[in-house]
Amino acid sequence: MLIGQASINLTANILSALLGLLSVFIFTRLFSPHDYGIYLLGLAFAAVVSVFLAGWFRNLILSGHAKDDGTDVRGLVATGYVVCCLAAPAAYVLGRLVGLDAMAAIAAVVLAVAIGLFELTQDLVRARLMAITAMKATLVRAAAALCLGIAAAMLGRTGILLLASSALAYLLAIAAQRSAWRGTVIKFDRARLLAAAKQGLPLTLSLTLLAISTVADRFIIANLVGTADAGKYIAGLDLVRQTLMMPAISAAAAFFPLAVQIHASQGKAAVRSHLGECVELLLSITLPACLGFAVISSHVANVVLGVDFRAMAAETMPIVAVAVIFQILTQQYLHVSFLLSGRNSFYLINTASIIVVNIILSYALISGYGTVGAAWARLGADLFGFVCALILSRRAFPIPLPLGRLALTVIAALVMALVVAALDRSLHVSDLTACVVLAGAGLASYLALCWLFDISRTRGRLKVGFAFFRTKLANINIG
């Protein structure tokens, strides 16, 4: 079930990432760095606000809705979200304080409300392991964001119109999975809302702080260097994140709900066995992707980004790609320890420490080294956050780290990166051709090493897969 759910999520997110890359390819050519910077800063602000609006209910959905025992938390979630949206005027004021102009702040707040509702809807369907429904909505959002963004550029090449088009894209995606809310009974229950707020407060604060820590450097760059430089930096940063975070999110979207179910029905030993398999699978997907991306990042920047964005991206993307490894291990694996133990305050401790380190490093390194200093600050903060989460997890729900198996994954990924780097030095082709050749060589070498080391039980899973297809083929021939 884990592989099946992860495969569906991965397929959806790969297709969404491809549409996202196409959006970056088009938008960095249609919009100037300044206007694209306005859009990206507004999007970052909207992401933080949406986390605050929706974060109260994430654990409620995972711990209640995921059990599939007849518990229906949708009415409580819907009512609570409406109450949270009453904070929209305060969010507008905050947007103005961080440097957004009036229209950009309004558009960003509207986008935040739409993102929050979309994420809650996705959580509901994923908690019930309805991966196909989640996939459809993910693709609708990505396709609509691209098409509506192009339409917005025809009306006027401003960041504000691009923000408005993104908000509409999220609303269309919500409509595509409206079945998740069908039959919901809306009833204002003050006692249950207060209980949910009390339970969700630590997670909400920690997730909000984590979101702030991931975007703080953008606003620091905008204030210290300028919106145009912020746009150039964020374009490369988001290109890395869109490409590399998707596989990790896909895997985690499958094993988080499964971990909750296994823990509830089979106990600690079973869930630890499940998580040991999960972390090996997670690292075996994300580590080679991050290292390979870091090696070929200059070619990727030249292919995907507009001319004005390429030089900055070539400097910052390899650093950010390495930082993503630690971010993934922290958020998509170690944090499950806090969920299973109910130690929500540990989210707060971990993320508060990350944001403090990130802000301190960002101000120090951006002031000293310019925009590239923000990438080094991000790497330092994510590494610190990983170590902090690892220490906290030992006091929450000790989750396994099978070092022997993970070491084989690290060796395979490093060998693959060396192969790609050596081949890159001898290539004298266009950037697009280089990307195709190097990615293919990296994938082939890594798959060979996976078979050699039997990473994530590659041999057994391939044999099961071949047997399944042979059986299907035999049944078709008999029919």
N, C-alpha and C positions, 0 to 999 in steps of 0.2 A: 504493500500500500504506500509506503514511504516513497519508493522510486516512482510509482505511478503518479502520485500527487505532485511530487517535485518535478516530474517531467512535464506535466500539464502547465504548472506554474512557470517553469523555465521556458517552455515554448511561447507562452503568452508574453513573458517579459522580454524574450529575445526579439519577437516581432515588434513589441512596443519600443524596445531600445533602437531597433533599426529605423522605425518611424521617427524616434527622437533624434537620431543622428541625421536623418534627412532634414528634420526641422532646423537643426543647428547649421547644416550645410547651406540651407536656403536663407535662414534669418541672418546669418553673419555676412551674407552678401547683399541682402535687402536693406539692412539697418546699419547705421553708423555705430561705432563703439560706444558713443555717448548714449544714443537712444536704446541700443541693446542693453547697455548698462542700467538704464532706468528700469527696463523690463525685468532684468535679472535681480536687481535690488528689490523691486516690488514683489517678485515671486518669492525671494528669500524671506521677506517680511511676512508674506501671506503664509508661507510654510510654518513659521514659528507660531503665528496666531492660530492657525488651524490645529496645531498640536495642542495648544492650550484649550481650545474649544472642545476637542474630541478626546483628549487624553484621559479624562475622568472615567471613560467607559470602556477603555481597551481591556483592562484586566477583567472587568465585569463580563464582557463578551467571551473572553478566552476561558474564564473559570466557570461561567454559568452556561452560556449558549453552546460551548464546545462539548459539554457532557452529553448532549442530545438525550436527556432524560425527561423531556416534557417541560423543562423550565423555559419560560419565554420572557426574556429581558428586553424585548424590542420596545415595548411601550414606555418602560422606564428610560431607556436610552434616548428615544425620540423626544420625550418630555424634557429630559435633562439637557439635551442639546439645544432645544429652543430657549431654555432659560440661560444657557451659557452664551447664546448669540446676542443676548441683551447687552453684553459687554462690547459690542461693535463700536459704539461711539468712543469708548475709551481706547480701543485699538486704533481708531483714526488719529486721535491725539498723539498716541505713542508713535505712529508712523510719521507724523510731522516732526516729532522731537528727534527721530533718528535721521532726518534729512530728506524724506520724501516730500515732494510738493503736494498741494491739496488734491489735485485730480489723481495723481499716482497713488496717494494714500487711500482715497475712496475706492479706486479700482482694486487695490491690494486687499482691502478688507472684504470686499465682495468675493474676491477670489478665495480668500481664507475660509469664508463660510462654505463655499462650494467644495473646497478640498476636504474640509472636515467631515461634511456629510458623505462625500464619496468614500473616504477612508473607513468611516463607521460601517457603511454598507458593505464594503469589501470585507471587513472583519467579520460581519455576520455570515456571509456566504462561505468564507474560508473556515470559520469555526465549525461549520457543518460539513466541511470537506467538499464543498460544491465548486470544485476547481474550474469546471467548464464555464459556469456562470461568471466567476471572477475573471476568467480569461476574456470572455466577450466584452465585459465592461472595460477592461484594461486596453483592449484594442480600439474600442470606440473612442475612449479618451484620447489616445495617442493620435489616431487618424483625424479626429475632430480638431485637436490642437493644431495640427499641421495645416489642414485645409482652411480653418477659420483664421489662422495667423497670416496665411497668404492673402486671404480676402481683406484682412485688416490693413495689410501693407498697401493694397490697392486704394484704400480710402485715405491713407496717410501714414507715412513711415515714422510713427511715434511709438515709444514704449508703452504709453497709456493704452492705446488701441490694442496692442499686443496682449496686455494684461487682461483687458476686457474679453478678448477672444478666448483666452485660456479659461476664464471663469465659465463662459458659455460651454466650452468643451467638457468641463467637469459636470455641468448640469445634464448634458446629453448622456454622459456615461452613467450617471445616477439613474436616469430614465431607463437605460438599457438593462438594469438589474433591479427594477422596481419590485419584482416578485419577492425580493428579500424582506420587504416591508408589508407584503400583502397579509391582511388579517390582523395587523397590529392594532391593539386596543390602547388608545391614548387616554390616560387617566393621571391626573396630578395627584401624586402621593407624596406629601411633604416629608413624612418619616423615611420612606425608602430613598428619596432623593438625597436627604441629609446623610443617610447611611452610606449611599454610593459615593457621595462627595468626600466623606471622611475616609473611606477605603481608597478612593482614587487620588486623594491629594498628594501623597508622596510620589506616585508614579507620574502624575500630571506635571508636578513641579520638575521632576527629574527629566522627563521627556522634553519639556519646554526649555529647560536649561541646556539639554543636549542639542536641541535644535538651534538655540542661540549660539552655542559653541561652534556649530558647523557653519554658521553664516556671519559670525562676528567679524572675521577677517575681511569680509566683503565690504562692510560698512566702514571699517577702519581704513581700508585702502581708499574708499571713496572720499573719506574726510581728509586723509593725509596726502593722497596723490591726485585724486580726481575720479569722477564717474567714468570717464572713458577708459582709464587704466583698470578700474574695477570691472568694467565690461569685458576687457581683454582677458583678465585673470579668471573671471567666473566662467567665461566660455570654455576655456581649457579645463577648468576644474569640473564643470558639469559634464563635459565630454567624458572625462575619466569616470565619474560617478555613474552616469547613465550606462556606460559600458560594463563596468565591473561590479556594481552593486546588484544588478539584476539577478545573476546566478545565485548569489547568496540569499537574497530576499526570497527567491523562488524555493530554495531548499528549506529555509527557515519557516516559510508559510506552510509547508507540509509538516515539518517535524515538531513545531511548537504545539499545535493542537493535539497531535498524536501523543506527545509527551504528557500533556495534561490528562488525556484519556487513559494512557497506560499507568500513570501514577495513581489515578483514582481507582482503577480496576484491578491492577496487578501488583502495585507496591513499589518500593524503592529499588529493589534489586533489578526488576524488569525495566524500569525507566532508565537506570544507569546503563544497562546493556544497550538499550535503544539509543541513548545519547552518545555512547562510545562509537557506535556506528555512524551517527549523525555528524559528529565533529570530523571524522575521517573523510566522509563524503563531502562535507562543507569545504575543508581545506584542499582536498584533491581537485575541487572545481575552481576555487577562487585563487589559490596561490599561483598556479601556472598562468592563469588569466592576467593577474596583476603584474607578475614579472615579465611576461611576454609583452604586455602593453607598454611597460616602462621601456623595454628595449627598442620597440618600433614607434614610440610616441611621436618622434619628429616627422615620420612619414604620415602617420595618422593626421597630425595637425595640418600638414600641407594638403591632404586630400579633403578633409572635412571642413576646415575653417576658412573663412574669408582671408584675404591677403593681410588686412590690418590686424588680425588676431593671431597670426601664426608664430611670430617670433617669441611672444610672451608664452604661448602654450608650449612651445618646444623646450623652454627652460623649466617650466613648472610641472608639467604633466608627469615626468618620470618620478619626481619626488612624491607627488600626490598619489600615484599608483601604489607606491610602497606603503604609504600611510593607510590606504584603504584596507590593506591586509589586516592591520591591527584593529581598525574600526569594525570590520566584519566579525572578527573573532570575539570582540567585546559585545557588540550589539546583537549579533545573530546567534551567539552560542552562550557566552558566559552569563548574559542577562537571564537566560532561562533558569538559572539557579535561584535568582531572586523571585521569579514567578512561582516556582514549585515550592519554595519555602515560605512564601507569603511575606518576605522581608522587603516590603516596598520601599522602606526608608533607605535601603542600600542603593536603589536606583538614584536616589537623591544625592547620597554621598558620592557615588561614582561620577555622576554627571556634573555636580557642582565642582568637583576637583578638576575635571576636564576643562570646564569653561574658564576657571581661574588661570590654569596653566596656558590655555590657548590665548586668552586676552593678553596676559603678560608677555608671552613670547611674540605675539603678533605685533604689539606696539614696539617692542625692542628690536625685532628683526626687520620689520618694515621700515622703521626709522633709519636703521643702519644699512640695509641692503636693498631697499626698494620693494617692489611688488613680489619679487622672487622670495623675499624673506617670509611672506605669508605662507608659502608652500612648506618651507622648513619648519615654521611654527606649527602648522597642521600636523606634520609628521611627529614632532616632539610631543604634542598634546595627545595624539592618538596612541602613541607608544606608552605614555604615562597612564592613559585611561585603561589600556589593556592590563598593565601590571596591577593597577588599583582594583579592577574588577576581579582579577584572578585571586588576589588576597581576600577580597570580600566574599567570593564564592566559597572559600574554604570554611567560612563561618555561617554560611546560609545553607544551601543544599549542595554538598560536595559532588560535583559532576566530574566524570572521568576525562582524563587527558592521556590517551594511550600513546605515550611518548615514542615507543618503538615503531608503531605503525605510522605515526605522524612524521617521524624522522625520515622514513622511506619516501613519503610524499614530498618533503622538503628537498631531499636529494634529487628526486626525479625532476622537480620544478627547476632547481638550479642548473642541472645538466641541460635541460631544455633551453633555458635562457642563454646559456653559454653557446649552445649550438646555433641559436638564432642570431646572437651577436656576431659570431664568427662568420656566418653566412652573409650577414648584412655588410660586412666590410668588403666582401668580394663582389657585391652586386653593383651594377651600373645601369639601372633601369629607372623608369618613372616611379613616382611615389606610390601610385595605385598598384602597379605591378609588384613593387617591393612589398607592399602590405599583403597582397595575395600570396606571394611566394613565401615570405617569412612566416605568415600565420599558418600556412599549410605545412611547412617544414617543422614548425614548433608543435603543431597538433600531432603530426605523424610520430615525431620523436617522443613526445610525452605519452602517447597511447602505447607505444612499444615498451616504454619503461613501466607503465601501469601494468601491462601484461607480465613483464619480467618480475616486478616486485609484488604483483597481485594486490595493488592498491585498491582499497574499497571493495575487495573481493571481486575484482574485475573478471577473473577467469570463470568463477562460478556463475556470476550474473550473465556473462555472455553465453555460457552453455545453456542456462535456463532460457535465455531469450531465443537462441537458435532452436531449441527443442520446441518452444511454444510456436514459432513460425512454421516449423516442419509439420507440427500437428495440424495447424490451421490449413496449411497447404494440402495435406493429405485429405482432410475433411472436404475441402473444396473439390479436389479431384474425384473423390468418391461420389460427392453430390452431383 
